[in-house]
Amino acid sequence: MISEGTRQKNRSALRTLLVAVCMFTAAIGAWSARADDTLYRGLGERVNLVRIIDYATDLWLIDARIKDTFDNLNIERFKGRLVDQLCELSGGPCRYAGRNMYESHKGLHLDRAQFNALVEGLQDGMDKYGVSFRVQNRLLAILAPMEHDIVTR
């Protein structure tokens, strides 16, 4: 028979162990998140993402295939959200607070040519600001599945 005092000591020891395990797990998670920021760093971090998106947006706004999509859109807000999204997707410290891709694009009736214009503008921006072909491909591999939510016709 275990005394009440022994039970309380065991529970206290178990709580201490549980807290230690939780702290250790959180530390490993934080370390692995930082360790997996190679894509983000390869893109040139946030400062370069801003340059890339500024440049790409300028291209999109003059591209006959896609420019009308940006009518009545707050361009600065759009660029900020896109930078946050790419930053987060690439392992950076940013958090994207916008809508999912389906909700953002469902009423736009975008086709594959318009989607391709977006990708081409992004690639041109990455080329201009020194992102290696290998890093570009890593980012595009993450973005490619979004085509199903963006192309709606």
Secondary structure, 3 states (H helix, E strand, C coil): CCCHHHHHHHHHHHHHHHHHHHHHHHHHHHHHHHHCCHHHHHCCHHHHHHHHHHHHHHHHHHCCCCHHHHCCCCHHHHHHHHHHHHHHHCCCCCCCCCCCHHHHHCCCCECHHHHHHHHHHHHHHHHHCCCCHHHHHHHHHHHHHHHHHHECC
